[in-house]
Amino acid sequence: MREPLTRREVIDVIERKSAKAKIPLVFHKWWGNGLQEKYSSSLEQMASAFPDDIFAVFYNCPGETVSSNSNPSYRWGYLDDYSSASKHSIGETAVLLPGWEYLPALLADFPNPNEPDSFAPVKDALPEAGGRYKLGCWWRLFHERLWSIRGMENLMLDYYDNMADLKEIGNKLLQYYKGIVDRYAVLGFDGIFTSDDLGHQSGPMMSPAIFEELYFPLYKEFCSYVHSKGMHVFLHSCGDNTLLMDYLIKAGIDVFHPVQKGCMDEAETIARFGNKISFLAGIDVQHLLPEGSRDDVREGIRELIDVMYKSEGGLMLAAGNGIMPDTPIENIEEMLIVD
């Protein structure tokens, strides 16, 4: 059994004050859809010997079109029935706001960050934290949330045609997230983890100018608020974020995940930004884990560590995203061993 690092040891790595003999692990056991069903109990038995160094827990987030609890309004949509709505994200998700004339209705029926019992899963899990660093989590921050509200095609046009309306929703989201941060802070959490897939395979999804106008002020105020509560900010963003890294650093992001293999150059990233931000480096789940041998996995992870490790700290390890069900279980085990 690998003994987890202490809260203080993880903080020293995040703040680049000290690198530990063991690199901190979190989200290294990120099981993608279908993986647990394929391997059943053998996956959990194998993974149990490799505990997370960071205790990460999600609150009960609002639903999309349907509430995630008994309160019908605890969802991001505002309509009672989205069955005839247009779909996006591979045809699976309803466009919540099809036209800007419905914006007042959306804002008036926004979820409540102080929703009763939404933090019950967090409180129930807290005894498992022990002396570990505690990370409060949710998916979708600003770009991803606007994307889910408007649909991707609409959002791409809105960046040029409806910027003022996007800013109004963005500020409403910011106030909501401050409420969630407050609830994690009261429970003694050390950091916040959230996501905003800002990149595609070869660049950001919006121009740096659009990011600077819309998202940068939101990120800056969000990070400042989290920091005022004594917590760090972890951001997951897939794709190539190279052109946005200076903005993210200036806004106050403390830890960036995953530096996606094949999209961002690890050596360039650590050389340009490694003294300004820490990395939760993501092990390649697209090619290395499903297609490589155990030796390939071991060598690939060692190469990643060799490139990104700094003696003062700043490096943690995770899966780059959900581990796919076509991944051999022996490769997953090798990934967990090598740190």
C-alpha positions in Angstrom: 0.0 0.0 0.0 1.4 3.4 -1.0 1.1 5.8 1.9 -0.5 9.1 0.8 1.4 12.4 1.2 0.4 14.8 3.9 -1.5 18.0 3.3 1.6 20.1 4.0 3.7 18.1 1.5 1.2 18.6 -1.3 0.9 22.3 -0.6 4.7 22.6 -0.8 4.6 20.9 -4.2 1.8 23.2 -5.5 3.5 26.3 -4.2 6.8 25.1 -5.7 8.6 25.2 -2.3 9.7 21.5 -2.3 9.6 18.5 -4.5 8.8 15.2 -2.7 10.4 11.8 -3.4 6.9 10.7 -4.4 5.1 12.9 -6.9 1.6 13.7 -5.7 -1.2 11.7 -7.4 -4.8 12.7 -7.9 -7.3 11.8 -10.6 -4.9 9.0 -11.6 -7.8 6.6 -11.2 -10.1 8.5 -13.6 -12.2 5.7 -15.0 -13.8 6.5 -18.3 -17.3 5.3 -19.4 -17.4 1.5 -19.6 -14.0 0.8 -17.8 -15.5 -0.3 -14.5 -18.1 -2.4 -16.2 -15.4 -4.2 -18.2 -13.0 -5.0 -15.4 -15.5 -5.1 -12.5 -14.0 -5.7 -9.0 -10.5 -6.6 -10.3 -10.0 -2.9 -11.3 -10.9 -1.6 -7.8 -8.8 -4.3 -6.1 -5.8 -3.5 -8.2 -6.2 0.3 -7.7 -6.8 0.1 -4.0 -3.0 -0.1 -3.4 -2.5 3.3 -4.9 -4.4 5.9 -2.8 -4.8 9.5 -3.9 -2.5 12.0 -2.3 -5.4 14.5 -2.6 -8.9 14.0 -1.3 -11.2 15.2 -4.1 -15.0 15.3 -3.8 -17.8 16.8 -5.9 -20.9 18.5 -4.5 -24.3 17.6 -6.0 -24.3 20.0 -8.9 -27.4 21.3 -10.6 -28.9 19.2 -13.4 -28.9 20.4 -17.0 -32.6 20.2 -18.1 -33.8 18.1 -15.1 -33.1 18.9 -11.4 -30.6 16.6 -9.6 -32.7 16.7 -6.5 -36.3 17.2 -5.4 -36.3 20.9 -6.2 -37.5 21.3 -9.8 -35.5 24.6 -10.2 -32.2 23.0 -9.2 -31.0 22.8 -12.9 -29.3 25.1 -15.3 -32.3 25.2 -17.7 -35.5 27.2 -17.0 -38.1 25.3 -19.0 -40.2 22.5 -17.6 -39.8 20.5 -20.9 -36.8 20.5 -23.2 -37.9 17.4 -25.2 -38.2 19.4 -28.4 -35.1 21.5 -27.9 -32.2 21.5 -30.3 -29.3 19.3 -29.3 -25.5 19.8 -29.2 -22.4 18.0 -28.0 -22.8 14.9 -30.3 -26.6 15.3 -30.1 -26.8 14.5 -26.4 -27.4 17.8 -24.7 -30.3 20.3 -25.1 -29.6 23.9 -26.0 -30.9 25.6 -22.8 -31.1 29.1 -24.2 -32.2 29.0 -27.9 -32.7 32.8 -28.2 -31.6 35.8 -26.3 -35.2 36.9 -25.7 -35.3 34.1 -23.1 -32.3 35.5 -21.1 -34.5 37.1 -18.3 -36.2 33.8 -17.7 -32.9 31.9 -17.5 -31.4 34.5 -15.0 -34.6 34.6 -12.9 -34.5 30.8 -12.5 -30.8 30.3 -11.8 -29.8 27.6 -9.4 -29.2 28.5 -5.8 -25.6 28.0 -4.6 -27.0 27.4 -1.1 -29.3 24.7 -2.2 -30.1 22.5 0.9 -28.4 19.2 1.0 -26.3 19.8 -2.2 -23.2 19.4 0.0 -24.4 16.3 1.7 -22.1 14.1 -0.4 -19.1 16.3 0.6 -19.9 16.1 4.3 -20.5 12.4 4.2 -17.2 11.8 2.5 -15.1 14.1 4.7 -14.1 11.5 7.3 -12.2 9.7 4.5 -9.9 12.8 4.0 -7.7 12.1 7.0 -4.6 14.3 6.9 -4.7 14.8 3.1 -5.1 17.9 1.1 -8.8 18.5 0.4 -10.0 19.5 -3.1 -13.6 20.7 -3.8 -14.7 19.9 -7.3 -17.2 20.6 -10.1 -17.2 20.4 -13.9 -17.8 23.4 -16.3 -16.7 26.9 -15.3 -17.3 29.7 -17.8 -16.7 28.7 -21.4 -18.0 25.2 -20.9 -21.1 26.5 -19.0 -21.9 29.0 -21.7 -21.3 26.3 -24.2 -23.9 24.1 -22.4 -26.4 26.9 -22.2 -26.1 28.1 -25.8 -24.7 25.2 -27.7 -21.3 25.4 -29.4 -22.3 26.9 -32.8 -24.4 29.6 -31.2 -21.7 30.4 -28.7 -19.1 30.8 -31.5 -21.3 33.5 -33.1 -22.2 35.0 -29.7 -18.6 35.9 -29.2 -19.0 38.5 -31.9 -22.7 39.3 -32.0 -23.9 39.0 -28.3 -20.9 39.7 -26.1 -22.8 41.9 -23.6 -25.3 39.1 -23.0 -22.5 36.6 -22.5 -21.0 38.9 -20.0 -24.3 39.1 -18.1 -24.5 35.3 -17.8 -20.8 35.2 -16.9 -21.2 37.5 -14.0 -24.3 35.6 -12.8 -22.1 32.4 -12.9 -19.4 34.1 -11.0 -21.7 35.0 -8.2 -23.0 31.4 -8.1 -19.5 30.0 -8.0 -18.5 32.3 -5.1 -21.3 30.8 -3.1 -20.0 27.3 -3.8 -16.5 28.3 -2.9 -17.8 29.7 0.4 -19.4 26.3 1.2 -16.1 24.4 0.5 -14.2 27.0 2.5 -16.4 26.6 5.6 -15.6 22.8 5.5 -11.9 23.5 5.5 -11.0 22.7 1.9 -7.6 23.6 0.5 -8.3 23.9 -3.2 -10.9 24.1 -5.9 -10.9 22.0 -9.0 -13.0 22.9 -12.0 -12.9 22.6 -15.8 -13.1 24.7 -18.9 -12.1 23.0 -22.1 -10.7 26.1 -23.8 -8.6 24.3 -26.4 -9.0 22.1 -29.5 -6.2 20.0 -30.9 -4.2 22.9 -32.3 -5.2 26.0 -30.5 -7.8 27.7 -28.3 -11.5 27.6 -29.2 -11.7 31.4 -29.2 -9.2 34.1 -30.1 -7.0 35.4 -27.3 -8.7 38.7 -27.8 -12.1 37.2 -27.1 -10.7 35.4 -24.1 -9.2 38.6 -22.8 -12.4 40.5 -23.1 -14.9 38.0 -21.8 -13.2 35.3 -19.8 -10.1 36.9 -18.3 -12.0 39.3 -16.0 -14.2 36.4 -14.8 -11.2 34.1 -14.2 -9.3 36.9 -12.4 -12.1 37.6 -10.0 -12.9 33.9 -9.5 -9.2 33.1 -8.6 -8.9 36.2 -6.4 -12.0 35.1 -4.5 -10.7 31.5 -4.1 -7.4 32.8 -2.9 -9.1 35.1 -0.4 -10.4 32.0 1.2 -6.9 30.5 1.5 -7.4 27.9 -1.3 -5.7 27.1 -4.6 -7.3 27.0 -8.0 -6.9 23.9 -10.2 -8.1 24.1 -13.8 -8.7 21.2 -16.2 -8.6 22.3 -19.9 -8.2 19.9 -22.8 -6.5 20.7 -26.0 -3.9 23.3 -26.9 -4.0 26.1 -24.4 -0.5 27.5 -25.2 -1.8 30.9 -26.4 -3.9 31.3 -23.3 -1.4 30.3 -20.6 -0.2 33.8 -19.9 -3.8 34.9 -19.3 -4.5 31.9 -17.0 -1.3 32.5 -15.0 -2.1 36.3 -14.7 -5.6 35.5 -13.6 -4.3 33.4 -10.8 -4.6 29.7 -11.8 -2.3 27.7 -9.5 -2.4 24.3 -11.1 -3.1 23.4 -14.7 -4.2 20.0 -16.0 -3.5 18.1 -18.2 -1.0 19.6 -20.8 -2.6 17.2 -23.3 -0.2 14.9 -25.2 -0.1 15.7 -28.9 -1.6 19.2 -28.3 0.8 21.0 -26.0 4.6 20.5 -26.1 5.6 19.4 -22.6 9.2 20.7 -22.9 8.1 24.1 -24.3 5.3 24.4 -21.7 7.6 23.7 -18.7 10.3 26.0 -20.1 8.0 28.9 -20.7 5.6 28.6 -17.7 7.1 26.2 -15.2 8.3 28.9 -12.8 4.9 30.6 -12.8 2.4 27.8 -12.5 2.2 24.2 -11.3 1.1 21.3 -13.4 -1.1 18.3 -12.8 0.4 16.5 -15.8 -1.9 14.2 -17.6 -0.7 10.8 -18.7 -1.8 10.1 -22.3 -5.1 8.2 -22.3 -5.6 8.5 -26.1 -2.7 6.5 -27.4 -0.1 5.5 -24.7 -2.4 3.7 -22.3 -4.7 1.9 -24.7 -2.2 1.1 -27.5 1.2 0.8 -25.7 2.8 -2.2 -23.9 3.6 -2.1 -20.2 7.1 -1.1 -21.2 5.8 1.7 -23.3 3.7 3.0 -20.5 6.6 2.9 -18.0 8.9 4.6 -20.5 6.3 7.2 -21.5 5.6 8.2 -17.9 9.3 8.4 -17.1 9.8 10.6 -20.1 7.0 12.9 -18.9 8.5 13.1 -15.5 12.0 13.7 -16.8 10.7 16.7 -18.9 8.4 18.3 -16.4 10.0 17.6 -13.0 11.6 20.6 -11.2 13.6 20.3 -8.0 11.5 23.0 -6.4 8.2 21.2 -7.0 5.3 22.1 -9.2 4.6 18.6 -10.7 1.7 16.3 -9.9 0.4 13.4 -11.9 -3.0 12.3 -13.1 -4.7 10.6 -16.0 -5.1 13.1 -18.9 -8.8 12.3 -19.0 -11.1 9.3 -18.4 -9.2 6.1 -19.1 -11.0 4.3 -22.0 -12.4 0.8 -21.7 -10.1 -0.5 -24.5 -7.1 0.1 -22.1 -5.4 -3.2 -20.9 -5.7 -3.4 -17.1 -2.0 -4.2 -16.9 -1.2 -0.8 -18.4 -3.4 0.9 -15.8 -1.5 -0.9 -13.1 1.8 0.2 -14.7 0.6 3.8 -14.8 -0.2 3.6 -11.1 3.2 2.1 -10.2 5.3 4.6 -12.0 5.8 7.8 -10.1 
